[in-house]
Amino acid sequence: MTSSHETPPATLDTPLELTPADWPSREVYFLMTGLVIPRPIAWVSTLDATGRRNLAPHSYFNVVAHDPPHVVFSSSGVKDTLRNVRATGEFVANLVSMEVVEAMNFTSTDFPPEEDEFTWAGVTPVPSRSVAPPRVAEARAALECRVVETVAAGNGTIVVGEVTHISVDPAVWRDGRVDPQLLDPVCRLAGTRYARLGEVFQLPRPSWSRDVEGTQPGAAIPRLGD
Ligand SMILES: Cc1cc2nc3c(=O)[nH]c(=O)nc-3n(C[C@H](O)[C@H](O)[C@H](O)COP(=O)(O)O)c2cc1C
């Protein structure tokens, strides 16, 4: 036992130093998902081997490459989504904006595999361009993916997908790119907590030869508002 606290204390008077194995899995889950925030949400649509639709949110999700683009999501345990991507090798990561947050959350219900979450949540399946699973019409963007690998990680299975097609709603496009405020993404925090985007600001990215070389340590740090 090398942890400073045996269980999560109500108040933390000294720094928490934790060996994960010393806390119940559920407490480590709340700690990790409370620290690694905000997380984007992939609303993952799939088909099972017989062609039945499935839709479920996954916030263990991110983009990990762009040429060609790849995304990952992770299933904690074996769920319909994971079974389906293993059976078919395809999924769509629909991005979740605030206007669909309630429908997204509802699709996390533990529906039996034969139930269609599109129907239950009242969202519209529309044909994808490059994969068989439909995308969600109400999503402002969708990433159609081909599974390239699944990787075991603890109680999770990471699904790596190559993005084969990208759909973006004109409503989120401004000045040549996606406008974050128009996309209005739902940000997952721990448990039942969520957030939406706050202030958006810019911070220039420095280059060694252009900005830093020849200066003193600390002198060339770009400041907010520069
Ligand atoms: C916002 C949100 C994010 C979630 N993220 C994940 C996740 O990353 N991995 C996971 O296994 N389950 C996650 N869940 C729970 C699944 O959505 C839930 O277990 C769902 O019933 C799985 O559906 P399926 O069996 O059709 O795949 C999340 C739930 C919510 C509400």
The ligand as an SDF file (V2000), in Angstrom:
LIG
                    3D

 31 33  0  0  0  0  0  0  0  0999 V2000
  -21.9270   10.1710  -22.2830 C   0  0  0  0  0  0  0  0  0  0  0  0
  -21.6720    8.7120  -22.1540 C   0  0  0  0  0  0  0  0  0  0  0  0
  -20.4360    8.2080  -22.4900 C   0  0  0  0  0  0  0  0  0  0  0  0
  -20.1800    6.8380  -22.4020 C   0  0  0  0  0  0  0  0  0  0  0  0
  -18.9500    6.3690  -22.7340 N   0  0  0  0  0  0  0  0  0  0  0  0
  -18.7030    5.0410  -22.7330 C   0  0  0  0  0  0  0  0  0  0  0  0
  -17.4350    4.5500  -23.1490 C   0  0  0  0  0  0  0  0  0  0  0  0
  -16.5380    5.2990  -23.5430 O   0  0  0  0  0  0  0  0  0  0  0  0
  -17.2460    3.2040  -23.1370 N   0  0  0  0  0  0  0  0  0  0  0  0
  -18.2300    2.3510  -22.7280 C   0  0  0  0  0  0  0  0  0  0  0  0
  -18.0010    1.1400  -22.7390 O   0  0  0  0  0  0  0  0  0  0  0  0
  -19.4380    2.7930  -22.3340 N   0  0  0  0  0  0  0  0  0  0  0  0
  -19.7060    4.1100  -22.3330 C   0  0  0  0  0  0  0  0  0  0  0  0
  -20.9220    4.5810  -21.9480 N   0  0  0  0  0  0  0  0  0  0  0  0
  -21.9680    3.6090  -21.5890 C   0  0  0  0  0  0  0  0  0  0  0  0
  -22.5850    2.9650  -22.8430 C   0  0  0  0  0  0  0  0  0  0  0  0
  -23.1210    3.9580  -23.7030 O   0  0  0  0  0  0  0  0  0  0  0  0
  -23.7060    2.0120  -22.3950 C   0  0  0  0  0  0  0  0  0  0  0  0
  -23.1300    0.9540  -21.6690 O   0  0  0  0  0  0  0  0  0  0  0  0
  -24.5210    1.4740  -23.5640 C   0  0  0  0  0  0  0  0  0  0  0  0
  -25.6400    0.7710  -23.0760 O   0  0  0  0  0  0  0  0  0  0  0  0
  -23.7430    0.5370  -24.4510 C   0  0  0  0  0  0  0  0  0  0  0  0
  -24.5970    0.1940  -25.5060 O   0  0  0  0  0  0  0  0  0  0  0  0
  -24.3870   -1.0530  -26.4490 P   0  0  0  0  0  0  0  0  0  0  0  0
  -24.5130   -2.3140  -25.5930 O   0  0  0  0  0  0  0  0  0  0  0  0
  -25.5100   -0.9320  -27.4310 O   0  0  0  0  0  0  0  0  0  0  0  0
  -23.0370   -0.9510  -27.0880 O   0  0  0  0  0  0  0  0  0  0  0  0
  -21.1920    5.9500  -21.9660 C   0  0  0  0  0  0  0  0  0  0  0  0
  -22.4450    6.4670  -21.6160 C   0  0  0  0  0  0  0  0  0  0  0  0
  -22.6770    7.8280  -21.6970 C   0  0  0  0  0  0  0  0  0  0  0  0
  -24.0230    8.3830  -21.3000 C   0  0  0  0  0  0  0  0  0  0  0  0
  1  2  1  0
  2  3  1  0
  2 30  2  0
  3  4  2  0
  4  5  1  0
  4 28  1  0
  5  6  2  0
  6  7  1  0
  6 13  1  0
  7  8  2  0
  7  9  1  0
  9 10  1  0
 10 11  2  0
 10 12  1  0
 12 13  2  0
 13 14  1  0
 14 15  1  0
 14 28  1  0
 15 16  1  0
 16 17  1  0
 16 18  1  0
 18 19  1  0
 18 20  1  0
 20 21  1  0
 20 22  1  0
 22 23  1  0
 23 24  1  0
 24 25  2  0
 24 26  1  0
 24 27  1  0
 28 29  2  0
 29 30  1  0
 30 31  1  0
M  END
$$$$
